[in-house]
Each structure stands twice: as C-alpha cells, then as structure tokens.
Amino acid sequence: MSHLEENLRALAARHPRLAAEIDAAAPLPSPLEPTPAGDPTVTADGVLLHSRHDPRREAARWAEAQRERLGERVDATAVVLGLGLGYHLEALAAAWPGPIVVVELDRALWRTALAARDLRAVLARVAVAEEPLTEEAIDAWGVPVVLPHAPSVLRGHGLRALGESIAGRAALRGLRLRILVVSPLAGGSHPIAGYCARALADLGHAVRLLDLSPFARGMEAIPCFTARRGARGAVEQAYMRFLGSGVLAAVEAEKPDLVLALAQAPLDAAVLAEIGRRGVLRAFWFVEDHRLLTYWQSVIAEYDYFFAIQQGAFLEEAARGSAARVAYLPCAADPAVHRPLALTAAERAELGAPLAFVGAGYRNRRIAFRPLLDLGLKIWGTEWAGAGQVETAVQRDGARISTEDAVRIFNATRVNLNLHSSTYVDGVDPRGDFVNPRTFELAAAGAFQLVDRRALLPPLLRPDQEVATFTDAAELHDLVRHYLAHPEERAWLAAAGRSRVLAEHTYRQRMQRLLETVAARDHERLGSRPREETVDDAAEREGDTPLGALLRRLAPATPFTLHGVVQGLLHRTGDLSDPEAILLFLHQFDELYVREQRA
C-alpha cells in the first residue's frame, strides 16, 4: 500500500470529508526534490517549503522556537499555519505535549504531502482545522497560539488572513471596544457607514455613528460663493477642514479605541495624524474603485489599517505606501435592511416591473439599456437627464430613491439589472474586478438579478449557480427574455444567492473580520486601554442583591452607567419593578437638572 493510501486511511478516521477531497484532488505540479539524506522537499508557487540540505534539522530548530512561544500554558492550543511536508509538525509534536491543530487550505499540497511521506503518526497526533473554520471551532481551542510556518504563509492561499482571524478572535474575547464610525457626507458609502455601525453594535461593542450627512447641503451650496473653480476649491478645502475639526471634537468626547472611516469621510492627513497622537487606532474601508478615486494615496500613510474591495497590484501598491496593515474586505449586505418583503397590491402596482434597474445614469448603463425598453424596463434613480430614449423608462422624474423603496423595488421586480458603473466603456467593463454592494443587497433580499461578470465575483457568489451573470451587454436582451420565461430558474438562483450571502457576506461578518485583523496586531494596546465596566461585571460583583438580579436581566455587554442601564431597561417589555422605576426616575432627574451642569 502506498504512502498516499495509508495516509488517506489514517486521515479519514478523523476527517472523512477532507480525505475524500484530497483523494479527488491533483497533486502540486512541481516534482519532489531529494535531499542528501533521502528525505524529500518541494517547491510550491516558487517557494521552497523545506531545506534542500536537512529538512528535519530545520524543523527541529523551528519547533524549539515555537516551544518557547507556547511556554507552560496548559490551556493553549498550538495552531500551525501550513502543512508543508509535515517535518515541522513532527518536530513540534515531539517538543510540545499540548494539543496541535494544523491549518492548510490547499488540497494539492495535501495530496503531494500524503504521497511523499508516511505521516500516519502526525495525523494521529495533530487535529486538522476543518473548513469553513467556524467561531465555535476556534473557541473550542481555548487559547490558540498561532504558529506560522513561514514558507507556507509566503505561498499565500489565505493562510495569513486565516491566522489573523484566529488570533484576532481569541484576542477579542471579553474585549468591548469603543468605536467611532465616521461617515462621508453623501454617496454610496454613506449608508454603508450605518450598516457597519449597526453590525459593530450587534457584536457587543460601544459604537457611535458620526453621521455627517447634515453637512452635505453646505458642500452643495459652496458654488453660491463663486463660479471660479480655483476659488471654489479653496472654499471646499476650508469646509473639509472645518468638518475635520468636528471629527476631532467627537474623538475627544468619545475617547474611542478605534476610529473607522468610510470612503470619502472628511479626514485629511493632518486630522488623522492628530487622532493617532491621541492614541486612537485608525482604520479606513475604501469601498471605491482605486482607478477613479486616487485620494487614498494622500491619506493612507496616516492609517493603521487600510481595507479595500480590490486586490492584486493595487493592494501591493497600498502596502508599499504605508506601514498600515492592508487587506481585502469585499462589500456585503445588512439582512435587517436587505430582506424579502410582503408587498401590498398598491406597492406592486407602483414599484413592480418585469425588468428594473436602481441606480445612477452612468454612460455605460445609458447605452446598455437602450435595447431593453421593449421588455418593460423601469429605471429608478438620479442622473438620467439627457439619456435620450432611455429617459422614457425613468420613474419619479429621476428622483433619488430611498433605501427602503429600493428594497421594495428589488422585491417587486422579476429581473433586477445590476451593471457596474463605468464612465469610459459602453457596456461591461473588461477590467472590472470589485463586486458592488448592490450584488449582495439584491441577493440578501431574495431578489433575482443579472449582474455583469467581475473578476472577484466567483469566490463570493458562484456565477450561474448562485447568481445569474452576463459578460457582454449584447447578451442582455436574450438573457432577460429567457429568465422572464423561466420563473423556476429565477427562484432557485435567488434562493441560492440569498443563502450564500446570509452565511458569508453580511456586514456583521465583515466587521468581525475587520476587528480580528485589528486585534491580531494590536491586542496588547487595546487590552491596556481603560475599559468601561459592563452590567455583567457589576452583576458578578453584586451577587444576589436586587441590583444584581436586575442587571442579570440586561444584555451582558451593556455599559454599567446610569444611561446604559436605563437604555437596556427601555428595550424590555412588561411592568417595571420598584428598582427599575427608581433608576428611570434618577435618569430623568439627571437629564433635566444635572447633566448640563456636569458638561
């Protein structure tokens, strides 16, 4: 029996699904290389995974260094990033008596390793992290200590991000952060700020959304001062500096652990530097196309964390331009907003259509939608003036559509069009990579959509299995007619897309990933900052007293302040107890007579 067969049998005893996947996989394309002692090594993706001279000795040195990191903690689990050919796992198992888990995502590497060496002893001693790696699995490891096998991580394949997630989740346990979310004045990233704030609060953190939309009118009114572009630009810059001063005032008042800014939030390099001098971590989620909006280059150096919806050379350039941790973080949906709705007959009559699009009238959309007018097309949104014959399909005279109405339209429409915007192509952008928020929002609403194929779409939603796609605007007419005639296909694609989005692509999941990235690198800094006492802390101290009993009825992460406790009480139903009534009275007295003096 070969090494592969024996190892697969041993692996199948504990991880049958993984063993079956490896058995079906192809090996790495690169051949094994013999070392002087006869032990094999291999190069994968241009990275030599083990020494060409003595891989066992190299592994022993690695294990000795990791053993020092693990110390004598009895609750620790060694989480090794990368399987390689198993030498380092054998050495660690010999040096460390505690539990060991290996994380390896590449099935080709697994097959190559299991065919190269007898790893049955390792497979009996070491657990394998199953995919998808759940929060419950990480929690079951107690205190995970992430041990990267450097060559494996250097290959890529998601090991670095997964290691950050594991370390960050462990660091976040019991840590309730104070977070200030800064919105832009307007634009597509403005509602995302609200979704992020809600998700962070749902995760148990103290969050304030600094909604700057009331200041959008001021920016819109600046042309009233002058028609000269240069002079107008100077006034706009002064207005942005004024808003930056306001953000600093909010930072001073809130004393957050983290400031999260969304794309186009009015934070210039000077304001960000001042936030950093106050000991606050700064994160930026750039939910824009870097090719169109390049202002990120002037501020990235002042951020500690930079998240983007694009990958590849752009992220590499961003990493070179800053000491910030740079990471990919795609858009998402908020299931509390983007959801299936039961519409009234009147709503369906007004908002329903065989075919509809919600969004702005970019050049490529004006051109691509012309041949679709005979299919009952309705267009909702702004910036469609001058679109020629397409303008006849525009509803409500091109008024802005609220988020609530947009979700109603998604639900009322049989085929929702989703063509990513472009100002320089006539239809589908051949360079299109990022996936817009609308893709996830439509899916979460259980609505059927036709979306243009994007380079980063397949890992997020499987084309034509979880979302219907097109690659050329010329396809649209025939595709729309096909799906209008096949409601059963629309239904199963919409259901599959919704299931995937709810499982993997919500703002709660994105914010969890963001915080894990922050906590993995800055857990000591965050842990050393003064913490706000929660009702859970106070209830434990109070024991069986009436106050302790009252506090135990509230969410554990509720701040143990008069305002925090009262807000928790207001969300409860039923009659008030005497202690609850007393707290509400004290809170009202504080608001009416004391708070102004204290301020």
FENGILIN-V986479 format. One record per pair of residues at least 6 apart in sequence whose ideal C-beta (glycine too) atoms are under 7 Angstrom apart, sorted by the first residue. I is the first residue (numbers start at 1). J is the second residue. If there is no record, write none. Layout:
BEGIN
i=I j=J
i=I j=J
END
This chain:
BEGIN
i=3 j=114
i=3 j=115
i=3 j=116
i=3 j=117
i=3 j=118
i=4 j=114
i=4 j=115
i=6 j=118
i=6 j=120
i=7 j=114
i=7 j=119
i=7 j=120
i=7 j=123
i=8 j=19
i=8 j=22
i=8 j=23
i=8 j=114
i=10 j=120
i=10 j=123
i=10 j=124
i=11 j=18
i=11 j=19
i=11 j=123
i=12 j=19
i=15 j=128
i=15 j=130
i=18 j=128
i=18 j=130
i=21 j=107
i=22 j=107
i=22 j=110
i=22 j=111
i=22 j=114
i=25 j=107
i=25 j=108
i=25 j=111
i=26 j=108
i=27 j=108
i=27 j=111
i=27 j=112
i=27 j=115
i=28 j=42
i=28 j=44
i=28 j=108
i=28 j=109
i=28 j=112
i=30 j=42
i=30 j=43
i=30 j=44
i=32 j=40
i=32 j=42
i=32 j=116
i=33 j=40
i=33 j=41
i=33 j=42
i=33 j=52
i=34 j=40
i=35 j=41
i=35 j=52
i=35 j=53
i=35 j=54
i=35 j=55
i=36 j=53
i=37 j=54
i=39 j=55
i=39 j=56
i=40 j=85
i=40 j=116
i=40 j=117
i=41 j=48
i=41 j=49
i=41 j=50
i=41 j=51
i=41 j=52
i=41 j=55
i=41 j=85
i=42 j=49
i=42 j=85
i=42 j=112
i=44 j=109
i=44 j=155
i=45 j=155
i=45 j=156
i=47 j=151
i=47 j=154
i=47 j=155
i=48 j=151
i=49 j=84
i=49 j=85
i=49 j=151
i=49 j=152
i=50 j=58
i=50 j=84
i=50 j=85
i=50 j=87
i=51 j=58
i=55 j=87
i=56 j=87
i=59 j=87
i=59 j=88
i=59 j=90
i=59 j=91
i=60 j=91
i=62 j=88
i=62 j=91
i=63 j=88
i=63 j=91
i=63 j=92
i=63 j=95
i=64 j=95
i=66 j=78
i=66 j=92
i=66 j=147
i=67 j=95
i=67 j=96
i=69 j=145
i=69 j=147
i=70 j=76
i=70 j=78
i=70 j=96
i=70 j=145
i=73 j=143
i=75 j=142
i=75 j=143
i=76 j=98
i=76 j=142
i=76 j=143
i=76 j=145
i=77 j=98
i=77 j=99
i=77 j=101
i=77 j=141
i=77 j=142
i=77 j=143
i=77 j=144
i=77 j=145
i=78 j=92
i=78 j=96
i=78 j=98
i=78 j=100
i=78 j=145
i=78 j=147
i=79 j=101
i=79 j=103
i=79 j=141
i=79 j=144
i=79 j=145
i=79 j=146
i=79 j=147
i=79 j=166
i=80 j=89
i=80 j=92
i=80 j=100
i=80 j=102
i=80 j=103
i=80 j=147
i=80 j=149
i=81 j=103
i=81 j=146
i=81 j=147
i=81 j=148
i=81 j=149
i=81 j=152
i=81 j=153
i=81 j=159
i=81 j=163
i=82 j=104
i=82 j=149
i=82 j=152
i=82 j=153
i=82 j=159
i=83 j=102
i=83 j=104
i=83 j=109
i=83 j=110
i=83 j=113
i=83 j=152
i=84 j=113
i=84 j=149
i=84 j=151
i=84 j=152
i=85 j=113
i=85 j=116
i=85 j=117
i=86 j=113
i=86 j=117
i=86 j=119
i=86 j=122
i=88 j=149
i=89 j=102
i=89 j=122
i=89 j=126
i=90 j=122
i=92 j=100
i=93 j=100
i=93 j=122
i=93 j=125
i=93 j=126
i=99 j=127
i=100 j=125
i=100 j=126
i=100 j=127
i=101 j=127
i=101 j=129
i=101 j=141
i=102 j=126
i=102 j=128
i=102 j=129
i=103 j=129
i=103 j=159
i=103 j=162
i=104 j=110
i=105 j=131
i=105 j=157
i=105 j=158
i=105 j=159
i=106 j=157
i=113 j=119
i=129 j=137
i=130 j=137
i=133 j=162
i=135 j=169
i=138 j=144
i=138 j=166
i=138 j=169
i=143 j=170
i=144 j=166
i=144 j=167
i=144 j=170
i=146 j=163
i=146 j=166
i=146 j=167
i=148 j=163
i=152 j=159
i=153 j=159
i=153 j=160
i=161 j=327
i=164 j=516
i=164 j=517
i=164 j=520
i=165 j=513
i=165 j=516
i=167 j=520
i=168 j=515
i=168 j=516
i=168 j=517
i=168 j=519
i=168 j=520
i=169 j=516
i=171 j=519
i=171 j=520
i=171 j=523
i=172 j=515
i=172 j=516
i=172 j=519
i=175 j=526
i=175 j=527
i=176 j=204
i=176 j=205
i=176 j=206
i=176 j=531
i=176 j=532
i=176 j=534
i=176 j=557
i=177 j=205
i=177 j=257
i=177 j=258
i=177 j=526
i=178 j=206
i=178 j=254
i=178 j=255
i=178 j=256
i=178 j=257
i=178 j=532
i=179 j=200
i=179 j=205
i=179 j=207
i=179 j=256
i=179 j=257
i=179 j=258
i=179 j=260
i=180 j=208
i=180 j=210
i=180 j=250
i=180 j=251
i=180 j=254
i=180 j=256
i=180 j=259
i=181 j=193
i=181 j=196
i=181 j=197
i=181 j=207
i=181 j=209
i=181 j=210
i=181 j=260
i=182 j=210
i=182 j=247
i=182 j=259
i=182 j=261
i=182 j=262
i=182 j=265
i=182 j=267
i=183 j=190
i=183 j=193
i=183 j=209
i=183 j=210
i=183 j=211
i=183 j=212
i=183 j=213
i=183 j=262
i=183 j=265
i=184 j=190
i=184 j=212
i=184 j=262
i=184 j=263
i=184 j=264
i=184 j=265
i=185 j=212
i=185 j=213
i=185 j=215
i=185 j=216
i=185 j=219
i=185 j=266
i=186 j=213
i=186 j=216
i=187 j=264
i=189 j=262
i=189 j=263
i=189 j=264
i=189 j=287
i=190 j=213
i=191 j=403
i=192 j=262
i=192 j=287
i=192 j=437
i=193 j=209
i=193 j=262
i=194 j=209
i=195 j=334
i=195 j=507
i=196 j=260
i=196 j=507
i=196 j=511
i=197 j=207
i=197 j=209
i=198 j=334
i=198 j=336
i=199 j=507
i=199 j=508
i=199 j=511
i=200 j=207
i=200 j=511
i=201 j=207
i=202 j=508
i=203 j=508
i=203 j=511
i=203 j=512
i=204 j=557
i=206 j=532
i=206 j=559
i=208 j=254
i=210 j=247
i=210 j=250
i=212 j=243
i=212 j=266
i=215 j=243
i=218 j=239
i=219 j=236
i=219 j=239
i=222 j=232
i=222 j=235
i=222 j=236
i=222 j=239
i=223 j=232
i=225 j=232
i=225 j=235
i=226 j=232
i=240 j=266
i=240 j=268
i=243 j=266
i=244 j=266
i=244 j=267
i=244 j=268
i=244 j=271
i=247 j=267
i=247 j=271
i=248 j=271
i=248 j=274
i=251 j=259
i=251 j=275
i=251 j=278
i=251 j=280
i=256 j=280
i=257 j=280
i=257 j=281
i=257 j=526
i=257 j=529
i=258 j=280
i=258 j=281
i=258 j=283
i=258 j=518
i=259 j=275
i=259 j=280
i=259 j=282
i=260 j=283
i=260 j=285
i=261 j=267
i=261 j=284
i=262 j=285
i=262 j=287
i=263 j=285
i=263 j=286
i=263 j=287
i=263 j=288
i=267 j=299
i=268 j=299
i=269 j=298
i=269 j=299
i=269 j=302
i=272 j=282
i=272 j=299
i=272 j=302
i=272 j=303
i=273 j=302
i=275 j=282
i=276 j=282
i=276 j=302
i=281 j=304
i=281 j=518
i=281 j=522
i=282 j=302
i=282 j=303
i=282 j=304
i=283 j=303
i=283 j=304
i=283 j=305
i=283 j=307
i=283 j=514
i=283 j=518
i=284 j=303
i=284 j=306
i=284 j=307
i=285 j=307
i=285 j=329
i=286 j=296
i=286 j=306
i=286 j=307
i=286 j=308
i=287 j=309
i=287 j=331
i=289 j=434
i=290 j=296
i=290 j=310
i=290 j=314
i=297 j=321
i=300 j=306
i=300 j=318
i=300 j=321
i=300 j=322
i=300 j=324
i=301 j=321
i=301 j=322
i=303 j=322
i=303 j=324
i=304 j=324
i=305 j=324
i=305 j=325
i=305 j=517
i=305 j=518
i=306 j=318
i=306 j=322
i=306 j=324
i=306 j=326
i=307 j=327
i=307 j=329
i=307 j=514
i=308 j=314
i=308 j=315
i=308 j=318
i=308 j=328
i=308 j=329
i=309 j=329
i=309 j=330
i=309 j=331
i=309 j=434
i=310 j=433
i=310 j=434
i=311 j=328
i=311 j=456
i=315 j=326
i=315 j=328
i=318 j=326
i=319 j=326
i=325 j=517
i=325 j=521
i=327 j=517
i=329 j=510
i=329 j=513
i=329 j=514
i=330 j=435
i=330 j=456
i=330 j=460
i=331 j=435
i=331 j=436
i=331 j=437
i=331 j=440
i=332 j=440
i=332 j=505
i=332 j=506
i=332 j=507
i=332 j=509
i=332 j=510
i=333 j=440
i=333 j=441
i=333 j=443
i=333 j=444
i=333 j=501
i=333 j=505
i=333 j=506
i=334 j=506
i=334 j=507
i=335 j=444
i=335 j=502
i=335 j=506
i=337 j=403
i=337 j=407
i=338 j=407
i=338 j=441
i=338 j=444
i=338 j=445
i=339 j=444
i=339 j=445
i=340 j=411
i=340 j=445
i=340 j=446
i=341 j=407
i=341 j=408
i=341 j=411
i=343 j=408
i=343 j=411
i=343 j=412
i=347 j=408
i=347 j=412
i=348 j=412
i=351 j=408
i=351 j=409
i=351 j=412
i=352 j=412
i=352 j=413
i=353 j=376
i=353 j=378
i=353 j=413
i=354 j=375
i=354 j=376
i=354 j=414
i=354 j=415
i=354 j=484
i=355 j=372
i=355 j=375
i=355 j=376
i=355 j=377
i=355 j=415
i=355 j=417
i=355 j=480
i=356 j=377
i=356 j=378
i=356 j=380
i=356 j=409
i=356 j=413
i=356 j=416
i=356 j=417
i=357 j=369
i=357 j=379
i=357 j=417
i=358 j=380
i=358 j=381
i=358 j=401
i=358 j=406
i=358 j=409
i=359 j=381
i=360 j=381
i=360 j=382
i=360 j=383
i=360 j=421
i=361 j=381
i=361 j=383
i=361 j=384
i=361 j=387
i=362 j=421
i=362 j=422
i=362 j=423
i=363 j=422
i=363 j=423
i=364 j=419
i=364 j=421
i=364 j=422
i=364 j=425
i=364 j=426
i=364 j=427
i=365 j=419
i=365 j=421
i=366 j=387
i=366 j=390
i=367 j=426
i=367 j=427
i=368 j=419
i=368 j=427
i=368 j=473
i=368 j=476
i=369 j=377
i=369 j=390
i=370 j=389
i=370 j=390
i=371 j=477
i=372 j=476
i=372 j=477
i=372 j=480
i=373 j=389
i=373 j=393
i=375 j=480
i=375 j=481
i=377 j=393
i=378 j=393
i=378 j=395
i=379 j=390
i=379 j=393
i=379 j=394
i=379 j=395
i=380 j=395
i=380 j=401
i=380 j=409
i=381 j=401
i=382 j=398
i=382 j=400
i=384 j=391
i=384 j=394
i=384 j=398
i=385 j=398
i=407 j=445
i=410 j=416
i=410 j=442
i=410 j=445
i=410 j=447
i=411 j=445
i=411 j=447
i=413 j=447
i=414 j=448
i=414 j=484
i=414 j=490
i=415 j=448
i=415 j=450
i=415 j=480
i=415 j=483
i=415 j=484
i=416 j=442
i=416 j=447
i=416 j=448
i=416 j=449
i=417 j=450
i=418 j=438
i=418 j=439
i=418 j=442
i=418 j=449
i=418 j=450
i=418 j=451
i=419 j=452
i=420 j=429
i=420 j=432
i=420 j=436
i=420 j=452
i=420 j=454
i=422 j=429
i=427 j=472
i=427 j=473
i=428 j=452
i=428 j=471
i=428 j=472
i=428 j=473
i=432 j=452
i=432 j=454
i=432 j=455
i=433 j=454
i=433 j=455
i=433 j=456
i=434 j=454
i=434 j=456
i=435 j=454
i=435 j=456
i=435 j=457
i=435 j=460
i=439 j=451
i=439 j=461
i=440 j=501
i=440 j=505
i=442 j=449
i=443 j=461
i=443 j=467
i=443 j=497
i=443 j=498
i=443 j=501
i=444 j=498
i=444 j=501
i=444 j=502
i=446 j=494
i=446 j=498
i=447 j=494
i=448 j=483
i=448 j=490
i=448 j=493
i=448 j=494
i=449 j=467
i=449 j=468
i=450 j=468
i=450 j=470
i=450 j=479
i=450 j=480
i=451 j=467
i=451 j=469
i=452 j=469
i=452 j=470
i=453 j=463
i=453 j=469
i=453 j=470
i=453 j=471
i=457 j=463
i=460 j=505
i=461 j=467
i=461 j=497
i=461 j=500
i=463 j=469
i=465 j=496
i=466 j=493
i=466 j=496
i=466 j=497
i=466 j=500
i=467 j=493
i=467 j=497
i=468 j=483
i=468 j=493
i=470 j=476
i=470 j=479
i=483 j=489
i=483 j=490
i=519 j=526
i=532 j=559
i=533 j=560
i=534 j=556
i=534 j=557
i=534 j=558
i=534 j=559
i=534 j=560
i=535 j=551
i=535 j=554
i=535 j=556
i=535 j=558
i=535 j=560
i=535 j=565
i=535 j=568
i=536 j=556
i=537 j=560
i=538 j=551
i=538 j=560
i=539 j=548
i=539 j=551
i=539 j=552
i=542 j=548
i=542 j=551
i=546 j=579
i=547 j=579
i=550 j=579
i=550 j=580
i=554 j=565
i=554 j=568
i=555 j=568
i=558 j=564
i=558 j=565
i=558 j=568
i=562 j=586
i=562 j=587
i=562 j=590
i=563 j=587
i=565 j=583
i=566 j=583
i=566 j=584
i=566 j=587
i=569 j=580
i=569 j=583
i=569 j=584
END
